[in-house]
Amino acid sequence: MDLASTETWRWIWLGLGVVFSIAEIMVAGTFFLLPFGVGAFAAAIVAFATANLTATWAVFIGTSVVAFATLVPLGRRLDRSAESRERVGANRWEGRVGVVLAEIPGGPGSTGLVRVDREEWRAESAGDGPVPAGSRVRVLRVDGTRLVVEPVPES
């Protein structure tokens, strides 16, 4: 394998483009490896067009920089929009307000019954004191199959 040959570098650039693109899929993040893949594919195209080694490196570096400048802000914007979406799964209950149906005794591990929206859950109090039936509570977190709640001050 002659590293001074453009024939060899054609395949090196093509292989690097594939490796960087697959690595981007495997690694969680915001488009960190994809710009290198784009640069490597661009360098491979230039190498197959029989350009010299210096030109392929210049295309790789230039294209990677431009791809970084384009893709990283796009990734950050997409990441922020994902955070603003409604929560899913068990986390969707956090912050919601419900009504205590059966008193929640004070103390760790003691549970009562709470209705949040139209669902009834076993719930425990985040505080030390009991929470009487009919009280409004806010869900702090989901702990297994139980909600951890705190009383909502009456206004």
Chimera marker file (.cmm) of the C-alpha trace (Angstrom):
<marker_set name="trace">
<marker id="1" x="0.000" y="0.000" z="0.000" r="1" g="1" b="0" radius="0.5"/>
<marker id="2" x="1.545" y="3.221" z="-1.223" r="1" g="1" b="0" radius="0.5"/>
<marker id="3" x="0.316" y="6.176" z="0.876" r="1" g="1" b="0" radius="0.5"/>
<marker id="4" x="1.691" y="8.628" z="-1.661" r="1" g="1" b="0" radius="0.5"/>
<marker id="5" x="-0.663" y="7.261" z="-4.339" r="1" g="1" b="0" radius="0.5"/>
<marker id="6" x="-3.985" y="8.966" z="-5.070" r="1" g="1" b="0" radius="0.5"/>
<marker id="7" x="-5.375" y="5.516" z="-5.917" r="1" g="1" b="0" radius="0.5"/>
<marker id="8" x="-4.839" y="4.412" z="-2.305" r="1" g="1" b="0" radius="0.5"/>
<marker id="9" x="-6.268" y="7.625" z="-0.877" r="1" g="1" b="0" radius="0.5"/>
<marker id="10" x="-9.447" y="7.264" z="-2.924" r="1" g="1" b="0" radius="0.5"/>
<marker id="11" x="-10.316" y="4.169" z="-0.929" r="1" g="1" b="0" radius="0.5"/>
<marker id="12" x="-9.022" y="5.566" z="2.365" r="1" g="1" b="0" radius="0.5"/>
<marker id="13" x="-11.288" y="8.617" z="2.030" r="1" g="1" b="0" radius="0.5"/>
<marker id="14" x="-14.248" y="6.463" z="1.039" r="1" g="1" b="0" radius="0.5"/>
<marker id="15" x="-13.637" y="4.116" z="3.997" r="1" g="1" b="0" radius="0.5"/>
<marker id="16" x="-13.261" y="7.036" z="6.411" r="1" g="1" b="0" radius="0.5"/>
<marker id="17" x="-16.511" y="8.540" z="5.152" r="1" g="1" b="0" radius="0.5"/>
<marker id="18" x="-18.340" y="5.284" z="5.864" r="1" g="1" b="0" radius="0.5"/>
<marker id="19" x="-16.685" y="4.843" z="9.281" r="1" g="1" b="0" radius="0.5"/>
<marker id="20" x="-17.437" y="8.407" z="10.417" r="1" g="1" b="0" radius="0.5"/>
<marker id="21" x="-21.029" y="8.195" z="9.195" r="1" g="1" b="0" radius="0.5"/>
<marker id="22" x="-21.678" y="4.884" z="10.970" r="1" g="1" b="0" radius="0.5"/>
<marker id="23" x="-19.932" y="6.159" z="14.120" r="1" g="1" b="0" radius="0.5"/>
<marker id="24" x="-22.260" y="9.200" z="14.125" r="1" g="1" b="0" radius="0.5"/>
<marker id="25" x="-25.233" y="6.864" z="14.158" r="1" g="1" b="0" radius="0.5"/>
<marker id="26" x="-23.733" y="4.809" z="17.011" r="1" g="1" b="0" radius="0.5"/>
<marker id="27" x="-22.706" y="7.729" z="19.231" r="1" g="1" b="0" radius="0.5"/>
<marker id="28" x="-25.338" y="9.894" z="20.881" r="1" g="1" b="0" radius="0.5"/>
<marker id="29" x="-24.665" y="13.554" z="20.358" r="1" g="1" b="0" radius="0.5"/>
<marker id="30" x="-25.314" y="16.527" z="18.179" r="1" g="1" b="0" radius="0.5"/>
<marker id="31" x="-23.625" y="15.856" z="14.860" r="1" g="1" b="0" radius="0.5"/>
<marker id="32" x="-20.025" y="15.604" z="16.056" r="1" g="1" b="0" radius="0.5"/>
<marker id="33" x="-18.650" y="12.900" z="13.733" r="1" g="1" b="0" radius="0.5"/>
<marker id="34" x="-20.896" y="13.499" z="10.718" r="1" g="1" b="0" radius="0.5"/>
<marker id="35" x="-18.960" y="16.585" z="9.514" r="1" g="1" b="0" radius="0.5"/>
<marker id="36" x="-15.824" y="14.427" z="9.269" r="1" g="1" b="0" radius="0.5"/>
<marker id="37" x="-17.798" y="11.879" z="7.258" r="1" g="1" b="0" radius="0.5"/>
<marker id="38" x="-19.055" y="14.587" z="4.911" r="1" g="1" b="0" radius="0.5"/>
<marker id="39" x="-15.499" y="15.901" z="4.523" r="1" g="1" b="0" radius="0.5"/>
<marker id="40" x="-14.151" y="12.412" z="3.830" r="1" g="1" b="0" radius="0.5"/>
<marker id="41" x="-16.811" y="11.734" z="1.189" r="1" g="1" b="0" radius="0.5"/>
<marker id="42" x="-16.029" y="15.085" z="-0.474" r="1" g="1" b="0" radius="0.5"/>
<marker id="43" x="-12.309" y="14.243" z="-0.418" r="1" g="1" b="0" radius="0.5"/>
<marker id="44" x="-13.096" y="10.826" z="-1.943" r="1" g="1" b="0" radius="0.5"/>
<marker id="45" x="-14.995" y="12.500" z="-4.789" r="1" g="1" b="0" radius="0.5"/>
<marker id="46" x="-12.044" y="14.809" z="-5.442" r="1" g="1" b="0" radius="0.5"/>
<marker id="47" x="-9.611" y="11.863" z="-5.236" r="1" g="1" b="0" radius="0.5"/>
<marker id="48" x="-11.668" y="9.884" z="-7.782" r="1" g="1" b="0" radius="0.5"/>
<marker id="49" x="-11.523" y="12.947" z="-10.039" r="1" g="1" b="0" radius="0.5"/>
<marker id="50" x="-7.730" y="12.377" z="-10.077" r="1" g="1" b="0" radius="0.5"/>
<marker id="51" x="-6.792" y="15.373" z="-7.956" r="1" g="1" b="0" radius="0.5"/>
<marker id="52" x="-3.528" y="15.339" z="-6.054" r="1" g="1" b="0" radius="0.5"/>
<marker id="53" x="-3.152" y="14.458" z="-2.383" r="1" g="1" b="0" radius="0.5"/>
<marker id="54" x="-2.831" y="18.072" z="-1.225" r="1" g="1" b="0" radius="0.5"/>
<marker id="55" x="-6.113" y="18.993" z="-2.904" r="1" g="1" b="0" radius="0.5"/>
<marker id="56" x="-7.952" y="16.086" z="-1.269" r="1" g="1" b="0" radius="0.5"/>
<marker id="57" x="-6.681" y="17.101" z="2.186" r="1" g="1" b="0" radius="0.5"/>
<marker id="58" x="-7.699" y="20.705" z="1.548" r="1" g="1" b="0" radius="0.5"/>
<marker id="59" x="-11.184" y="19.585" z="0.473" r="1" g="1" b="0" radius="0.5"/>
<marker id="60" x="-11.459" y="17.311" z="3.532" r="1" g="1" b="0" radius="0.5"/>
<marker id="61" x="-10.498" y="20.081" z="5.968" r="1" g="1" b="0" radius="0.5"/>
<marker id="62" x="-12.555" y="22.789" z="4.247" r="1" g="1" b="0" radius="0.5"/>
<marker id="63" x="-15.670" y="20.661" z="3.874" r="1" g="1" b="0" radius="0.5"/>
<marker id="64" x="-15.416" y="19.406" z="7.459" r="1" g="1" b="0" radius="0.5"/>
<marker id="65" x="-15.187" y="22.971" z="8.784" r="1" g="1" b="0" radius="0.5"/>
<marker id="66" x="-18.196" y="24.085" z="6.724" r="1" g="1" b="0" radius="0.5"/>
<marker id="67" x="-20.159" y="20.979" z="7.785" r="1" g="1" b="0" radius="0.5"/>
<marker id="68" x="-19.308" y="21.668" z="11.451" r="1" g="1" b="0" radius="0.5"/>
<marker id="69" x="-20.441" y="25.267" z="11.090" r="1" g="1" b="0" radius="0.5"/>
<marker id="70" x="-23.733" y="24.058" z="9.603" r="1" g="1" b="0" radius="0.5"/>
<marker id="71" x="-24.540" y="20.874" z="11.519" r="1" g="1" b="0" radius="0.5"/>
<marker id="72" x="-23.558" y="21.742" z="15.112" r="1" g="1" b="0" radius="0.5"/>
<marker id="73" x="-25.993" y="24.704" z="15.402" r="1" g="1" b="0" radius="0.5"/>
<marker id="74" x="-28.663" y="22.558" z="13.736" r="1" g="1" b="0" radius="0.5"/>
<marker id="75" x="-28.047" y="19.784" z="16.282" r="1" g="1" b="0" radius="0.5"/>
<marker id="76" x="-28.300" y="22.225" z="19.188" r="1" g="1" b="0" radius="0.5"/>
<marker id="77" x="-31.550" y="23.625" z="17.834" r="1" g="1" b="0" radius="0.5"/>
<marker id="78" x="-33.013" y="20.142" z="17.420" r="1" g="1" b="0" radius="0.5"/>
<marker id="79" x="-31.878" y="19.209" z="20.924" r="1" g="1" b="0" radius="0.5"/>
<marker id="80" x="-33.598" y="22.264" z="22.434" r="1" g="1" b="0" radius="0.5"/>
<marker id="81" x="-36.837" y="21.557" z="20.574" r="1" g="1" b="0" radius="0.5"/>
<marker id="82" x="-36.812" y="17.981" z="21.925" r="1" g="1" b="0" radius="0.5"/>
<marker id="83" x="-36.655" y="19.354" z="25.484" r="1" g="1" b="0" radius="0.5"/>
<marker id="84" x="-39.648" y="21.613" z="24.943" r="1" g="1" b="0" radius="0.5"/>
<marker id="85" x="-41.922" y="18.740" z="23.884" r="1" g="1" b="0" radius="0.5"/>
<marker id="86" x="-44.374" y="17.247" z="26.329" r="1" g="1" b="0" radius="0.5"/>
<marker id="87" x="-42.895" y="14.611" z="28.584" r="1" g="1" b="0" radius="0.5"/>
<marker id="88" x="-43.613" y="10.984" z="27.773" r="1" g="1" b="0" radius="0.5"/>
<marker id="89" x="-43.766" y="7.786" z="29.772" r="1" g="1" b="0" radius="0.5"/>
<marker id="90" x="-43.766" y="7.928" z="33.561" r="1" g="1" b="0" radius="0.5"/>
<marker id="91" x="-42.169" y="11.385" z="33.533" r="1" g="1" b="0" radius="0.5"/>
<marker id="92" x="-45.333" y="12.929" z="32.129" r="1" g="1" b="0" radius="0.5"/>
<marker id="93" x="-46.852" y="12.855" z="35.620" r="1" g="1" b="0" radius="0.5"/>
<marker id="94" x="-44.192" y="15.118" z="37.153" r="1" g="1" b="0" radius="0.5"/>
<marker id="95" x="-45.591" y="18.539" z="38.010" r="1" g="1" b="0" radius="0.5"/>
<marker id="96" x="-49.232" y="17.541" z="37.567" r="1" g="1" b="0" radius="0.5"/>
<marker id="97" x="-51.807" y="18.221" z="40.273" r="1" g="1" b="0" radius="0.5"/>
<marker id="98" x="-54.110" y="15.544" z="41.637" r="1" g="1" b="0" radius="0.5"/>
<marker id="99" x="-56.577" y="14.886" z="44.462" r="1" g="1" b="0" radius="0.5"/>
<marker id="100" x="-56.009" y="12.548" z="47.405" r="1" g="1" b="0" radius="0.5"/>
<marker id="101" x="-58.738" y="9.864" z="47.474" r="1" g="1" b="0" radius="0.5"/>
<marker id="102" x="-57.465" y="7.896" z="50.478" r="1" g="1" b="0" radius="0.5"/>
<marker id="103" x="-55.349" y="9.585" z="53.161" r="1" g="1" b="0" radius="0.5"/>
<marker id="104" x="-51.591" y="9.333" z="52.740" r="1" g="1" b="0" radius="0.5"/>
<marker id="105" x="-50.152" y="8.545" z="56.197" r="1" g="1" b="0" radius="0.5"/>
<marker id="106" x="-46.918" y="10.234" z="57.209" r="1" g="1" b="0" radius="0.5"/>
<marker id="107" x="-43.683" y="8.302" z="57.201" r="1" g="1" b="0" radius="0.5"/>
<marker id="108" x="-41.566" y="6.542" z="54.626" r="1" g="1" b="0" radius="0.5"/>
<marker id="109" x="-43.225" y="3.800" z="52.608" r="1" g="1" b="0" radius="0.5"/>
<marker id="110" x="-46.779" y="4.643" z="53.729" r="1" g="1" b="0" radius="0.5"/>
<marker id="111" x="-49.089" y="5.016" z="50.766" r="1" g="1" b="0" radius="0.5"/>
<marker id="112" x="-52.507" y="6.382" z="50.031" r="1" g="1" b="0" radius="0.5"/>
<marker id="113" x="-54.517" y="6.761" z="46.867" r="1" g="1" b="0" radius="0.5"/>
<marker id="114" x="-54.335" y="9.750" z="44.500" r="1" g="1" b="0" radius="0.5"/>
<marker id="115" x="-56.220" y="10.579" z="41.303" r="1" g="1" b="0" radius="0.5"/>
<marker id="116" x="-54.244" y="12.498" z="38.679" r="1" g="1" b="0" radius="0.5"/>
<marker id="117" x="-56.273" y="13.313" z="35.585" r="1" g="1" b="0" radius="0.5"/>
<marker id="118" x="-58.409" y="10.184" z="35.236" r="1" g="1" b="0" radius="0.5"/>
<marker id="119" x="-55.931" y="7.686" z="36.669" r="1" g="1" b="0" radius="0.5"/>
<marker id="120" x="-55.643" y="6.458" z="40.223" r="1" g="1" b="0" radius="0.5"/>
<marker id="121" x="-52.181" y="5.851" z="41.696" r="1" g="1" b="0" radius="0.5"/>
<marker id="122" x="-50.699" y="4.659" z="44.959" r="1" g="1" b="0" radius="0.5"/>
<marker id="123" x="-48.861" y="7.663" z="46.358" r="1" g="1" b="0" radius="0.5"/>
<marker id="124" x="-46.555" y="8.518" z="49.214" r="1" g="1" b="0" radius="0.5"/>
<marker id="125" x="-45.885" y="11.895" z="50.734" r="1" g="1" b="0" radius="0.5"/>
<marker id="126" x="-42.549" y="13.626" z="50.228" r="1" g="1" b="0" radius="0.5"/>
<marker id="127" x="-43.015" y="15.263" z="53.642" r="1" g="1" b="0" radius="0.5"/>
<marker id="128" x="-43.239" y="13.749" z="57.111" r="1" g="1" b="0" radius="0.5"/>
<marker id="129" x="-46.860" y="14.544" z="57.905" r="1" g="1" b="0" radius="0.5"/>
<marker id="130" x="-50.041" y="12.873" z="56.664" r="1" g="1" b="0" radius="0.5"/>
<marker id="131" x="-51.989" y="14.261" z="53.707" r="1" g="1" b="0" radius="0.5"/>
<marker id="132" x="-55.779" y="14.070" z="54.291" r="1" g="1" b="0" radius="0.5"/>
<marker id="133" x="-58.275" y="12.829" z="51.716" r="1" g="1" b="0" radius="0.5"/>
<marker id="134" x="-59.649" y="15.594" z="49.486" r="1" g="1" b="0" radius="0.5"/>
<marker id="135" x="-56.352" y="17.559" z="49.507" r="1" g="1" b="0" radius="0.5"/>
<marker id="136" x="-54.735" y="18.719" z="46.300" r="1" g="1" b="0" radius="0.5"/>
<marker id="137" x="-51.204" y="17.431" z="45.707" r="1" g="1" b="0" radius="0.5"/>
<marker id="138" x="-48.465" y="17.994" z="43.139" r="1" g="1" b="0" radius="0.5"/>
<marker id="139" x="-46.516" y="15.044" z="41.730" r="1" g="1" b="0" radius="0.5"/>
<marker id="140" x="-42.778" y="15.406" z="42.355" r="1" g="1" b="0" radius="0.5"/>
<marker id="141" x="-41.630" y="12.173" z="40.729" r="1" g="1" b="0" radius="0.5"/>
<marker id="142" x="-42.591" y="8.617" z="39.887" r="1" g="1" b="0" radius="0.5"/>
<marker id="143" x="-40.901" y="6.013" z="42.071" r="1" g="1" b="0" radius="0.5"/>
<marker id="144" x="-41.561" y="2.600" z="40.559" r="1" g="1" b="0" radius="0.5"/>
<marker id="145" x="-45.341" y="2.213" z="40.553" r="1" g="1" b="0" radius="0.5"/>
<marker id="146" x="-45.973" y="4.975" z="43.095" r="1" g="1" b="0" radius="0.5"/>
<marker id="147" x="-46.145" y="8.726" z="42.850" r="1" g="1" b="0" radius="0.5"/>
<marker id="148" x="-44.233" y="10.873" z="45.308" r="1" g="1" b="0" radius="0.5"/>
<marker id="149" x="-46.377" y="13.923" z="46.048" r="1" g="1" b="0" radius="0.5"/>
<marker id="150" x="-46.412" y="17.099" z="48.076" r="1" g="1" b="0" radius="0.5"/>
<marker id="151" x="-49.466" y="19.051" z="49.251" r="1" g="1" b="0" radius="0.5"/>
<marker id="152" x="-50.444" y="22.088" z="47.181" r="1" g="1" b="0" radius="0.5"/>
<marker id="153" x="-51.151" y="25.133" z="49.349" r="1" g="1" b="0" radius="0.5"/>
<marker id="154" x="-54.791" y="26.227" z="49.123" r="1" g="1" b="0" radius="0.5"/>
<marker id="155" x="-55.219" y="29.650" z="47.571" r="1" g="1" b="0" radius="0.5"/>
<link id1="1" id2="2" r="1" g="1" b="0" radius="0.2"/>
<link id1="2" id2="3" r="1" g="1" b="0" radius="0.2"/>
<link id1="3" id2="4" r="1" g="1" b="0" radius="0.2"/>
<link id1="4" id2="5" r="1" g="1" b="0" radius="0.2"/>
<link id1="5" id2="6" r="1" g="1" b="0" radius="0.2"/>
<link id1="6" id2="7" r="1" g="1" b="0" radius="0.2"/>
<link id1="7" id2="8" r="1" g="1" b="0" radius="0.2"/>
<link id1="8" id2="9" r="1" g="1" b="0" radius="0.2"/>
<link id1="9" id2="10" r="1" g="1" b="0" radius="0.2"/>
<link id1="10" id2="11" r="1" g="1" b="0" radius="0.2"/>
<link id1="11" id2="12" r="1" g="1" b="0" radius="0.2"/>
<link id1="12" id2="13" r="1" g="1" b="0" radius="0.2"/>
<link id1="13" id2="14" r="1" g="1" b="0" radius="0.2"/>
<link id1="14" id2="15" r="1" g="1" b="0" radius="0.2"/>
<link id1="15" id2="16" r="1" g="1" b="0" radius="0.2"/>
<link id1="16" id2="17" r="1" g="1" b="0" radius="0.2"/>
<link id1="17" id2="18" r="1" g="1" b="0" radius="0.2"/>
<link id1="18" id2="19" r="1" g="1" b="0" radius="0.2"/>
<link id1="19" id2="20" r="1" g="1" b="0" radius="0.2"/>
<link id1="20" id2="21" r="1" g="1" b="0" radius="0.2"/>
<link id1="21" id2="22" r="1" g="1" b="0" radius="0.2"/>
<link id1="22" id2="23" r="1" g="1" b="0" radius="0.2"/>
<link id1="23" id2="24" r="1" g="1" b="0" radius="0.2"/>
<link id1="24" id2="25" r="1" g="1" b="0" radius="0.2"/>
<link id1="25" id2="26" r="1" g="1" b="0" radius="0.2"/>
<link id1="26" id2="27" r="1" g="1" b="0" radius="0.2"/>
<link id1="27" id2="28" r="1" g="1" b="0" radius="0.2"/>
<link id1="28" id2="29" r="1" g="1" b="0" radius="0.2"/>
<link id1="29" id2="30" r="1" g="1" b="0" radius="0.2"/>
<link id1="30" id2="31" r="1" g="1" b="0" radius="0.2"/>
<link id1="31" id2="32" r="1" g="1" b="0" radius="0.2"/>
<link id1="32" id2="33" r="1" g="1" b="0" radius="0.2"/>
<link id1="33" id2="34" r="1" g="1" b="0" radius="0.2"/>
<link id1="34" id2="35" r="1" g="1" b="0" radius="0.2"/>
<link id1="35" id2="36" r="1" g="1" b="0" radius="0.2"/>
<link id1="36" id2="37" r="1" g="1" b="0" radius="0.2"/>
<link id1="37" id2="38" r="1" g="1" b="0" radius="0.2"/>
<link id1="38" id2="39" r="1" g="1" b="0" radius="0.2"/>
<link id1="39" id2="40" r="1" g="1" b="0" radius="0.2"/>
<link id1="40" id2="41" r="1" g="1" b="0" radius="0.2"/>
<link id1="41" id2="42" r="1" g="1" b="0" radius="0.2"/>
<link id1="42" id2="43" r="1" g="1" b="0" radius="0.2"/>
<link id1="43" id2="44" r="1" g="1" b="0" radius="0.2"/>
<link id1="44" id2="45" r="1" g="1" b="0" radius="0.2"/>
<link id1="45" id2="46" r="1" g="1" b="0" radius="0.2"/>
<link id1="46" id2="47" r="1" g="1" b="0" radius="0.2"/>
<link id1="47" id2="48" r="1" g="1" b="0" radius="0.2"/>
<link id1="48" id2="49" r="1" g="1" b="0" radius="0.2"/>
<link id1="49" id2="50" r="1" g="1" b="0" radius="0.2"/>
<link id1="50" id2="51" r="1" g="1" b="0" radius="0.2"/>
<link id1="51" id2="52" r="1" g="1" b="0" radius="0.2"/>
<link id1="52" id2="53" r="1" g="1" b="0" radius="0.2"/>
<link id1="53" id2="54" r="1" g="1" b="0" radius="0.2"/>
<link id1="54" id2="55" r="1" g="1" b="0" radius="0.2"/>
<link id1="55" id2="56" r="1" g="1" b="0" radius="0.2"/>
<link id1="56" id2="57" r="1" g="1" b="0" radius="0.2"/>
<link id1="57" id2="58" r="1" g="1" b="0" radius="0.2"/>
<link id1="58" id2="59" r="1" g="1" b="0" radius="0.2"/>
<link id1="59" id2="60" r="1" g="1" b="0" radius="0.2"/>
<link id1="60" id2="61" r="1" g="1" b="0" radius="0.2"/>
<link id1="61" id2="62" r="1" g="1" b="0" radius="0.2"/>
<link id1="62" id2="63" r="1" g="1" b="0" radius="0.2"/>
<link id1="63" id2="64" r="1" g="1" b="0" radius="0.2"/>
<link id1="64" id2="65" r="1" g="1" b="0" radius="0.2"/>
<link id1="65" id2="66" r="1" g="1" b="0" radius="0.2"/>
<link id1="66" id2="67" r="1" g="1" b="0" radius="0.2"/>
<link id1="67" id2="68" r="1" g="1" b="0" radius="0.2"/>
<link id1="68" id2="69" r="1" g="1" b="0" radius="0.2"/>
<link id1="69" id2="70" r="1" g="1" b="0" radius="0.2"/>
<link id1="70" id2="71" r="1" g="1" b="0" radius="0.2"/>
<link id1="71" id2="72" r="1" g="1" b="0" radius="0.2"/>
<link id1="72" id2="73" r="1" g="1" b="0" radius="0.2"/>
<link id1="73" id2="74" r="1" g="1" b="0" radius="0.2"/>
<link id1="74" id2="75" r="1" g="1" b="0" radius="0.2"/>
<link id1="75" id2="76" r="1" g="1" b="0" radius="0.2"/>
<link id1="76" id2="77" r="1" g="1" b="0" radius="0.2"/>
<link id1="77" id2="78" r="1" g="1" b="0" radius="0.2"/>
<link id1="78" id2="79" r="1" g="1" b="0" radius="0.2"/>
<link id1="79" id2="80" r="1" g="1" b="0" radius="0.2"/>
<link id1="80" id2="81" r="1" g="1" b="0" radius="0.2"/>
<link id1="81" id2="82" r="1" g="1" b="0" radius="0.2"/>
<link id1="82" id2="83" r="1" g="1" b="0" radius="0.2"/>
<link id1="83" id2="84" r="1" g="1" b="0" radius="0.2"/>
<link id1="84" id2="85" r="1" g="1" b="0" radius="0.2"/>
<link id1="85" id2="86" r="1" g="1" b="0" radius="0.2"/>
<link id1="86" id2="87" r="1" g="1" b="0" radius="0.2"/>
<link id1="87" id2="88" r="1" g="1" b="0" radius="0.2"/>
<link id1="88" id2="89" r="1" g="1" b="0" radius="0.2"/>
<link id1="89" id2="90" r="1" g="1" b="0" radius="0.2"/>
<link id1="90" id2="91" r="1" g="1" b="0" radius="0.2"/>
<link id1="91" id2="92" r="1" g="1" b="0" radius="0.2"/>
<link id1="92" id2="93" r="1" g="1" b="0" radius="0.2"/>
<link id1="93" id2="94" r="1" g="1" b="0" radius="0.2"/>
<link id1="94" id2="95" r="1" g="1" b="0" radius="0.2"/>
<link id1="95" id2="96" r="1" g="1" b="0" radius="0.2"/>
<link id1="96" id2="97" r="1" g="1" b="0" radius="0.2"/>
<link id1="97" id2="98" r="1" g="1" b="0" radius="0.2"/>
<link id1="98" id2="99" r="1" g="1" b="0" radius="0.2"/>
<link id1="99" id2="100" r="1" g="1" b="0" radius="0.2"/>
<link id1="100" id2="101" r="1" g="1" b="0" radius="0.2"/>
<link id1="101" id2="102" r="1" g="1" b="0" radius="0.2"/>
<link id1="102" id2="103" r="1" g="1" b="0" radius="0.2"/>
<link id1="103" id2="104" r="1" g="1" b="0" radius="0.2"/>
<link id1="104" id2="105" r="1" g="1" b="0" radius="0.2"/>
<link id1="105" id2="106" r="1" g="1" b="0" radius="0.2"/>
<link id1="106" id2="107" r="1" g="1" b="0" radius="0.2"/>
<link id1="107" id2="108" r="1" g="1" b="0" radius="0.2"/>
<link id1="108" id2="109" r="1" g="1" b="0" radius="0.2"/>
<link id1="109" id2="110" r="1" g="1" b="0" radius="0.2"/>
<link id1="110" id2="111" r="1" g="1" b="0" radius="0.2"/>
<link id1="111" id2="112" r="1" g="1" b="0" radius="0.2"/>
<link id1="112" id2="113" r="1" g="1" b="0" radius="0.2"/>
<link id1="113" id2="114" r="1" g="1" b="0" radius="0.2"/>
<link id1="114" id2="115" r="1" g="1" b="0" radius="0.2"/>
<link id1="115" id2="116" r="1" g="1" b="0" radius="0.2"/>
<link id1="116" id2="117" r="1" g="1" b="0" radius="0.2"/>
<link id1="117" id2="118" r="1" g="1" b="0" radius="0.2"/>
<link id1="118" id2="119" r="1" g="1" b="0" radius="0.2"/>
<link id1="119" id2="120" r="1" g="1" b="0" radius="0.2"/>
<link id1="120" id2="121" r="1" g="1" b="0" radius="0.2"/>
<link id1="121" id2="122" r="1" g="1" b="0" radius="0.2"/>
<link id1="122" id2="123" r="1" g="1" b="0" radius="0.2"/>
<link id1="123" id2="124" r="1" g="1" b="0" radius="0.2"/>
<link id1="124" id2="125" r="1" g="1" b="0" radius="0.2"/>
<link id1="125" id2="126" r="1" g="1" b="0" radius="0.2"/>
<link id1="126" id2="127" r="1" g="1" b="0" radius="0.2"/>
<link id1="127" id2="128" r="1" g="1" b="0" radius="0.2"/>
<link id1="128" id2="129" r="1" g="1" b="0" radius="0.2"/>
<link id1="129" id2="130" r="1" g="1" b="0" radius="0.2"/>
<link id1="130" id2="131" r="1" g="1" b="0" radius="0.2"/>
<link id1="131" id2="132" r="1" g="1" b="0" radius="0.2"/>
<link id1="132" id2="133" r="1" g="1" b="0" radius="0.2"/>
<link id1="133" id2="134" r="1" g="1" b="0" radius="0.2"/>
<link id1="134" id2="135" r="1" g="1" b="0" radius="0.2"/>
<link id1="135" id2="136" r="1" g="1" b="0" radius="0.2"/>
<link id1="136" id2="137" r="1" g="1" b="0" radius="0.2"/>
<link id1="137" id2="138" r="1" g="1" b="0" radius="0.2"/>
<link id1="138" id2="139" r="1" g="1" b="0" radius="0.2"/>
<link id1="139" id2="140" r="1" g="1" b="0" radius="0.2"/>
<link id1="140" id2="141" r="1" g="1" b="0" radius="0.2"/>
<link id1="141" id2="142" r="1" g="1" b="0" radius="0.2"/>
<link id1="142" id2="143" r="1" g="1" b="0" radius="0.2"/>
<link id1="143" id2="144" r="1" g="1" b="0" radius="0.2"/>
<link id1="144" id2="145" r="1" g="1" b="0" radius="0.2"/>
<link id1="145" id2="146" r="1" g="1" b="0" radius="0.2"/>
<link id1="146" id2="147" r="1" g="1" b="0" radius="0.2"/>
<link id1="147" id2="148" r="1" g="1" b="0" radius="0.2"/>
<link id1="148" id2="149" r="1" g="1" b="0" radius="0.2"/>
<link id1="149" id2="150" r="1" g="1" b="0" radius="0.2"/>
<link id1="150" id2="151" r="1" g="1" b="0" radius="0.2"/>
<link id1="151" id2="152" r="1" g="1" b="0" radius="0.2"/>
<link id1="152" id2="153" r="1" g="1" b="0" radius="0.2"/>
<link id1="153" id2="154" r="1" g="1" b="0" radius="0.2"/>
<link id1="154" id2="155" r="1" g="1" b="0" radius="0.2"/>
</marker_set>
